[in-house]
């Protein structure tokens, strides 16, 4: 059992995040042969690619049993993958007339890498790698890739907000970043498996996708990334969503652009960077900005509320770019907003949880942000390497935080104590 000492977070609140994930567990159905996690609440006993992936990220730190559950749950996607490589959006694979043309924003690449790095079972890693290879190829197929620009186009929940319905028309920032990073994931897995030619090929794919993102989705006058309507060759400048900041991930945004993009993120009148509850999906001055209350209301719930899904990728990206102060700020802001409040999303004006009250990926990413960003803990079973590189927010300067009982994929356990400051000091014990 993980024990935590963290100002503002009680042990009971932290434990409850794991309780939420336990509540999300579901029995095999709709092609899944192993238990998995659904989204939680009224969404019921069904799997979604996003939810059933993201819930595993934080959960696997809890115990060796959790880690084995995550491995088996991820393997379900091998069983449901279509012959052409597509992974369905959800178990029923029914969304109007778009059944054979629709997947989800592919967060599964990141989840798969996290889980694969926690095991030295190469046979397992090979199977997951094969599944991801076919999925990546589907994204790069003519069904999804614009021939002129080389960008990936999406509909429905292949992007947020999810109201695009015309195939090969809209190339969103978030989707293109996730597919681009999928190439990076495949290169890392191929390197571990010793597939040298494939390492080279996927690194090339990463570089190519990074290039077209920066060529076609960047607006120099605004210093911002927008979705591109590829048919009209027009940036959707009326939709300045915070997915623009996803480009910090893996250093996709070039170094010479980072200061400008960061200045937009930190403009408090836009996304509320310095507000109490965290950054909003759409800026306050956008015509589409709105706060929805009660149950999830489709794409409008992505147009002004606060989601862990959006903040987690941005925090990780800021860390990737060496912007540790900003990564710490956003991670801490998000953690404290969702602490004991594992709702689907929250309103920026009140911090009140909306949608499903005990939502799986909110609880999982809360755990993930604490362990992987604020404590900065990383483990890889491939070389049995454990590292700690904390991102400490100013609110914790002069204080000591600790976490113990972290499950490592090797079967070991780790305890970490951090004396917080601009230059934190770290004590570790592995046993």
C-alpha positions as CSV (number, residue, x, y, z in Angstrom):
1,X,0.0,0.0,0.0
2,X,1.3,3.4,-0.9
3,X,1.7,5.9,1.9
4,X,2.0,9.6,1.2
5,X,3.0,12.7,3.2
6,X,2.1,15.7,1.2
7,X,0.7,19.0,2.5
8,X,-2.9,19.5,1.6
9,X,-3.5,15.8,0.7
10,X,-4.7,13.3,3.3
11,X,-3.9,9.7,3.1
12,X,-7.6,9.0,2.9
13,X,-7.9,11.3,-0.2
14,X,-5.0,9.7,-1.9
15,X,-6.3,6.2,-1.1
16,X,-9.7,7.2,-2.5
17,X,-8.2,7.7,-5.9
18,X,-7.3,4.0,-6.0
19,X,-10.7,3.2,-4.7
20,X,-12.3,5.0,-7.7
21,X,-10.2,2.9,-10.0
22,X,-11.3,-0.3,-8.2
23,X,-14.9,0.8,-8.7
24,X,-14.2,1.2,-12.4
25,X,-13.2,-2.4,-12.9
26,X,-15.4,-4.3,-15.3
27,X,-15.9,-7.9,-16.3
28,X,-14.8,-9.0,-19.8
29,X,-17.2,-8.1,-22.6
30,X,-17.4,-6.9,-26.2
31,X,-14.2,-8.7,-27.3
32,X,-12.2,-8.1,-24.2
33,X,-11.2,-11.4,-22.6
34,X,-9.5,-10.0,-19.5
35,X,-11.0,-7.7,-16.8
36,X,-10.5,-4.0,-17.6
37,X,-11.6,-0.5,-16.4
38,X,-14.5,1.4,-17.7
39,X,-14.9,5.1,-17.3
40,X,-16.9,4.9,-14.1
41,X,-20.3,5.9,-13.1
42,X,-23.2,5.7,-15.5
43,X,-21.0,4.8,-18.4
44,X,-21.3,1.2,-17.2
45,X,-19.6,-2.1,-18.2
46,X,-18.2,-1.1,-21.5
47,X,-14.7,-0.2,-22.7
48,X,-13.4,2.9,-24.5
49,X,-10.0,3.1,-25.9
50,X,-9.2,6.3,-24.0
51,X,-10.7,5.6,-20.7
52,X,-9.6,1.9,-20.5
53,X,-6.1,3.0,-21.3
54,X,-5.7,6.1,-19.1
55,X,-7.1,4.5,-16.0
56,X,-4.1,2.1,-16.0
57,X,-1.4,4.8,-15.9
58,X,-1.7,5.7,-12.2
59,X,-3.2,2.3,-11.1
60,X,-0.1,0.3,-12.0
61,X,2.0,2.1,-9.3
62,X,-0.2,0.7,-6.5
63,X,1.1,-2.9,-6.2
64,X,2.5,-5.8,-8.2
65,X,-1.0,-7.1,-8.6
66,X,-2.1,-3.8,-10.0
67,X,0.8,-4.0,-12.5
68,X,-0.3,-7.5,-13.6
69,X,-3.9,-6.3,-14.0
70,X,-2.7,-3.4,-16.2
71,X,-0.7,-5.7,-18.4
72,X,-3.7,-8.0,-19.0
73,X,-6.1,-5.1,-19.4
74,X,-3.8,-3.5,-22.1
75,X,-3.6,-6.9,-23.9
76,X,-7.3,-6.8,-24.5
77,X,-6.6,-4.3,-27.4
78,X,-4.6,-7.0,-29.2
79,X,-7.8,-9.1,-29.3
80,X,-10.2,-6.4,-30.6
81,X,-7.9,-4.8,-33.2
82,X,-9.4,-4.9,-36.7
83,X,-7.5,-6.5,-39.6
84,X,-6.7,-3.1,-41.1
85,X,-5.1,-2.0,-37.8
86,X,-7.9,0.2,-36.5
87,X,-8.8,0.0,-32.8
88,X,-12.5,0.9,-32.2
89,X,-13.5,4.0,-30.2
90,X,-15.4,1.8,-27.8
91,X,-16.7,-1.7,-27.3
92,X,-19.9,-1.4,-29.3
93,X,-18.1,0.1,-32.3
94,X,-21.2,1.9,-33.3
95,X,-21.3,5.7,-34.0
96,X,-23.8,6.5,-36.6
97,X,-22.5,5.7,-40.1
98,X,-18.8,6.0,-39.1
99,X,-18.2,2.5,-37.7
100,X,-15.3,1.5,-40.0
101,X,-13.8,4.9,-40.1
102,X,-13.5,5.9,-36.5
103,X,-11.1,5.3,-33.6
104,X,-10.2,7.6,-30.7
105,X,-7.4,10.0,-30.0
106,X,-4.6,7.4,-29.5
107,X,-3.5,7.9,-25.9
108,X,-2.9,4.1,-25.9
109,X,0.6,4.7,-27.3
110,X,1.7,6.4,-24.1
111,X,-0.1,3.9,-21.8
112,X,1.4,1.0,-23.7
113,X,4.9,2.3,-23.3
114,X,4.5,2.9,-19.6
115,X,3.2,-0.6,-19.1
116,X,5.8,-2.2,-21.4
117,X,8.6,-0.4,-19.5
118,X,7.5,-2.0,-16.3
119,X,8.1,-5.6,-17.6
120,X,11.1,-7.5,-18.9
121,X,8.8,-10.0,-20.6
122,X,9.9,-9.6,-24.2
123,X,7.2,-11.8,-25.6
124,X,4.6,-9.6,-24.1
125,X,6.3,-6.4,-25.3
126,X,6.5,-7.9,-28.9
127,X,2.8,-8.5,-28.9
128,X,2.0,-5.0,-27.8
129,X,4.5,-3.6,-30.3
130,X,2.9,-5.5,-33.1
131,X,-0.5,-4.2,-32.1
132,X,0.8,-0.6,-32.0
133,X,2.6,-0.9,-35.3
134,X,-0.6,-1.9,-37.1
135,X,-2.5,0.9,-35.4
136,X,0.1,3.5,-36.3
137,X,-0.1,2.3,-40.0
138,X,-3.8,2.8,-39.9
139,X,-3.4,6.4,-38.9
140,X,-1.0,6.9,-41.7
141,X,-3.2,5.3,-44.3
142,X,-5.3,7.2,-46.9
143,X,-8.3,6.7,-44.6
144,X,-6.9,9.2,-42.1
145,X,-3.9,11.1,-43.6
146,X,-4.3,14.2,-45.8
147,X,-2.3,13.6,-49.0
148,X,-1.2,17.2,-49.5
149,X,0.0,18.1,-46.1
150,X,0.8,14.7,-44.5
151,X,-1.3,15.7,-41.5
152,X,-3.6,13.3,-39.7
153,X,-7.4,14.1,-39.9
154,X,-9.9,13.2,-37.3
155,X,-13.6,13.1,-36.5
156,X,-15.7,12.8,-33.2
157,X,-13.5,11.6,-30.3
158,X,-10.4,11.5,-32.4
159,X,-10.0,15.0,-31.1
160,X,-11.4,17.4,-28.5
161,X,-13.8,19.1,-28.9
162,X,-15.4,16.2,-30.6
163,X,-17.9,17.7,-33.0
164,X,-16.0,17.2,-36.3
165,X,-17.9,14.8,-38.6
166,X,-16.3,15.2,-42.0
167,X,-13.6,12.7,-42.9
168,X,-10.3,14.0,-44.2
169,X,-11.3,17.6,-43.5
170,X,-9.9,18.7,-40.0
171,X,-6.3,18.1,-38.8
172,X,-6.4,18.8,-35.1
173,X,-3.4,19.6,-33.0
174,X,-4.0,17.1,-30.2
175,X,-4.5,14.2,-32.7
176,X,-1.4,15.0,-34.7
177,X,0.7,15.3,-31.5
178,X,-0.5,11.9,-30.2
179,X,0.2,10.2,-33.5
180,X,3.6,11.9,-33.8
181,X,4.4,10.7,-30.3
182,X,3.2,7.3,-31.2
183,X,6.1,7.1,-33.7
184,X,8.5,8.0,-30.8
185,X,6.9,5.2,-28.7
186,X,7.4,2.7,-31.4
187,X,11.0,3.7,-31.9
188,X,11.7,3.2,-28.2
189,X,10.0,-0.2,-28.2
190,X,11.8,-1.3,-31.4
191,X,15.1,-0.3,-29.9
192,X,14.4,-2.4,-26.8
193,X,13.5,-5.4,-29.0
194,X,16.6,-4.9,-31.2
195,X,14.8,-4.0,-34.4
196,X,17.3,-1.5,-35.7
197,X,15.8,-0.8,-39.1
198,X,12.4,-0.1,-37.5
199,X,14.0,2.2,-35.0
200,X,15.3,4.3,-37.9
201,X,11.9,4.2,-39.7
202,X,9.9,5.3,-36.7
203,X,12.4,8.1,-35.9
204,X,11.9,9.3,-39.4
205,X,8.1,9.2,-39.0
206,X,8.4,11.2,-35.8
207,X,10.6,13.8,-37.6
208,X,8.2,14.0,-40.5
209,X,5.1,14.5,-38.4
210,X,6.8,17.0,-36.2
211,X,7.8,19.0,-39.4
212,X,4.2,19.1,-40.8
213,X,2.7,20.0,-37.4
214,X,5.1,23.0,-37.3
215,X,4.6,23.9,-40.9
216,X,0.9,23.8,-41.2
217,X,-0.7,24.2,-37.7
218,X,1.4,27.1,-36.5
219,X,0.2,30.7,-36.9
220,X,3.2,33.1,-36.7
221,X,1.2,36.2,-36.1
222,X,-0.6,34.7,-33.0
223,X,2.3,32.5,-31.9
224,X,-0.2,29.6,-31.5
225,X,-1.2,26.3,-33.0
226,X,-4.6,25.7,-34.5
227,X,-6.6,22.9,-36.2
228,X,-6.3,23.1,-40.0
229,X,-9.2,22.7,-42.3
230,X,-7.2,20.9,-45.0
231,X,-9.9,21.2,-47.7
232,X,-10.0,24.9,-47.4
233,X,-6.3,25.3,-46.3
234,X,-7.6,27.5,-43.4
235,X,-6.6,27.5,-39.8
236,X,-9.5,27.3,-37.4
237,X,-8.5,30.5,-35.5
238,X,-12.0,30.8,-33.9
239,X,-11.0,27.7,-31.9
240,X,-7.9,28.5,-29.9
241,X,-8.1,25.4,-27.7
242,X,-5.4,24.5,-25.1
243,X,-4.4,21.5,-27.2
244,X,-2.0,24.0,-28.8
245,X,0.1,23.4,-25.7
246,X,0.3,19.7,-26.4
247,X,3.1,20.6,-28.7
248,X,5.5,21.0,-25.8
249,X,5.4,17.2,-25.6
250,X,8.5,15.5,-26.8
251,X,9.8,18.9,-27.8
252,X,7.6,19.1,-30.9
253,X,7.4,22.9,-30.6
254,X,10.8,24.3,-31.7
255,X,12.9,26.0,-29.1
256,X,12.7,29.3,-30.8
257,X,8.9,29.3,-30.5
258,X,8.6,28.1,-26.9
259,X,8.7,31.5,-25.3
260,X,5.9,32.9,-27.4
261,X,3.7,29.8,-26.9
262,X,4.4,29.9,-23.2
263,X,3.4,33.6,-23.0
264,X,0.0,32.6,-24.3
265,X,-0.3,29.8,-21.8
266,X,0.6,32.2,-18.9
267,X,-1.7,35.0,-20.0
268,X,-4.1,34.7,-17.2
269,X,-6.9,36.4,-19.1
270,X,-6.8,33.5,-21.6
271,X,-6.7,30.2,-19.8
272,X,-6.5,31.1,-16.1
273,X,-2.9,29.9,-15.6
274,X,-2.7,31.7,-12.3
275,X,-6.2,31.0,-11.2
276,X,-7.0,28.6,-8.4
277,X,-8.3,25.7,-10.3
278,X,-6.2,25.3,-13.4
279,X,-6.2,26.1,-17.1
280,X,-9.4,25.9,-19.1
281,X,-9.8,24.0,-22.4
282,X,-11.0,27.1,-24.3
283,X,-9.9,30.7,-23.4
284,X,-12.2,33.0,-21.6
285,X,-12.4,35.4,-24.5
286,X,-13.3,32.7,-27.0
287,X,-16.8,32.8,-28.5
288,X,-17.1,29.1,-27.8
289,X,-16.1,29.4,-24.1
290,X,-18.8,28.0,-21.8
291,X,-19.0,26.1,-18.5
292,X,-21.3,23.1,-18.6
293,X,-22.8,21.7,-15.4
294,X,-24.3,18.4,-14.5
295,X,-23.9,15.5,-16.9
296,X,-21.4,15.5,-19.8
297,X,-22.9,17.5,-22.7
298,X,-20.7,16.4,-25.6
299,X,-18.2,18.8,-27.2
300,X,-19.4,21.8,-25.3
301,X,-18.1,20.3,-22.1
302,X,-14.6,20.6,-23.7
303,X,-15.1,24.3,-24.4
304,X,-14.2,25.9,-21.1
305,X,-14.1,23.4,-18.3
306,X,-11.0,21.9,-16.7
307,X,-10.0,18.3,-17.4
308,X,-7.1,16.2,-16.1
309,X,-6.7,14.8,-19.6
310,X,-5.8,18.1,-21.0
311,X,-3.6,19.3,-18.1
312,X,-1.6,16.0,-17.8
313,X,-0.3,16.0,-21.3
314,X,0.6,19.7,-21.1
315,X,2.4,19.3,-17.8
316,X,4.4,16.3,-19.1
317,X,5.3,18.3,-22.2
318,X,6.5,21.3,-20.2
319,X,8.7,18.9,-18.3
320,X,10.0,17.4,-21.6
321,X,11.1,20.9,-22.7
322,X,12.9,21.6,-19.5
323,X,10.2,24.1,-18.3
324,X,10.1,22.5,-14.9
325,X,8.7,25.5,-13.0
326,X,5.7,25.6,-15.3
327,X,5.3,21.8,-15.2
328,X,5.3,21.9,-11.4
329,X,2.8,24.7,-11.3
330,X,0.3,23.1,-13.6
331,X,0.7,19.6,-12.1
332,X,0.2,21.0,-8.5
333,X,-2.8,23.1,-9.6
334,X,-4.5,20.1,-11.2
335,X,-3.7,17.8,-8.3
336,X,-5.1,20.1,-5.7
337,X,-8.2,20.8,-7.8
338,X,-9.1,17.2,-8.2
339,X,-7.8,16.0,-4.8
340,X,-10.8,14.2,-3.3
341,X,-12.8,15.5,-6.2
342,X,-12.3,12.8,-8.9
343,X,-15.0,14.2,-11.1
344,X,-15.1,13.9,-14.9
345,X,-14.3,17.7,-15.2
346,X,-14.6,20.8,-13.0
347,X,-15.9,24.3,-13.6
348,X,-13.2,27.0,-13.6
349,X,-15.3,29.5,-11.7
350,X,-16.1,27.3,-8.7
351,X,-13.9,24.2,-8.9
352,X,-17.0,22.1,-8.5
353,X,-16.9,18.6,-10.0
354,X,-19.3,17.9,-12.9
355,X,-20.2,14.9,-15.1
356,X,-19.4,11.5,-13.5
357,X,-18.5,12.1,-9.8
358,X,-16.0,9.2,-9.5
359,X,-14.3,9.2,-12.9
360,X,-11.5,6.8,-13.7
361,X,-9.1,8.8,-15.7
362,X,-9.3,11.8,-13.4
363,X,-8.3,9.6,-10.4
364,X,-5.6,7.9,-12.5
365,X,-4.0,11.1,-13.8
366,X,-4.2,12.6,-10.3
367,X,-2.0,9.8,-9.1
368,X,0.2,10.0,-12.2
369,X,0.8,13.8,-11.8
370,X,1.9,13.3,-8.2
371,X,4.2,10.4,-8.8
372,X,5.6,11.2,-12.2
373,X,5.7,15.0,-12.4
374,X,5.9,16.4,-8.9
375,X,8.0,13.6,-7.3
376,X,9.5,13.0,-10.8
377,X,9.7,9.3,-10.4
378,X,10.5,7.0,-13.3
379,X,11.2,3.3,-13.5
380,X,12.2,1.0,-16.4
381,X,12.4,-2.8,-15.9
382,X,14.4,-3.2,-19.1
383,X,17.6,-2.1,-17.4
384,X,16.2,-2.0,-13.8
385,X,16.7,1.8,-13.7
386,X,15.0,4.0,-11.1
387,X,15.3,7.7,-11.2
388,X,13.9,10.7,-9.4
389,X,13.8,14.2,-10.8
390,X,11.2,16.3,-9.0
391,X,9.2,19.3,-10.3
392,X,8.5,21.2,-7.1
393,X,5.9,24.1,-7.1
394,X,6.6,27.2,-5.0
395,X,3.8,26.3,-2.7
396,X,5.9,23.4,-1.3
397,X,9.2,25.2,-0.9
398,X,10.6,24.7,2.5
399,X,8.5,21.6,3.1
400,X,9.2,17.9,2.9
401,X,7.1,15.4,0.9
402,X,7.4,11.7,0.9
403,X,5.9,8.7,-0.8
404,X,6.5,5.0,0.1
405,X,5.4,1.6,-1.0
406,X,5.6,2.4,-4.8
407,X,5.4,-0.8,-6.8
408,X,8.1,-1.3,-9.4
409,X,7.6,-3.6,-12.3
410,X,10.5,-5.8,-11.2
411,X,8.6,-6.7,-8.1
412,X,10.6,-4.3,-6.0
413,X,9.3,-1.4,-3.9
414,X,10.5,2.2,-3.6
415,X,10.3,4.9,-1.0
416,X,11.2,8.6,-1.9
417,X,11.5,11.6,0.3
418,X,12.0,15.1,-1.1
419,X,13.1,18.3,0.7
420,X,11.4,20.9,-1.4
421,X,13.0,24.0,-2.8
422,X,14.4,25.4,-6.1
423,X,17.1,22.8,-5.8
424,X,15.3,19.9,-4.0
425,X,17.2,17.1,-2.3
426,X,16.1,13.5,-2.7
427,X,16.5,10.4,-0.5
428,X,15.5,7.0,-2.0
429,X,15.2,3.5,-0.7
430,X,14.6,0.5,-3.0
431,X,13.9,-2.9,-1.5
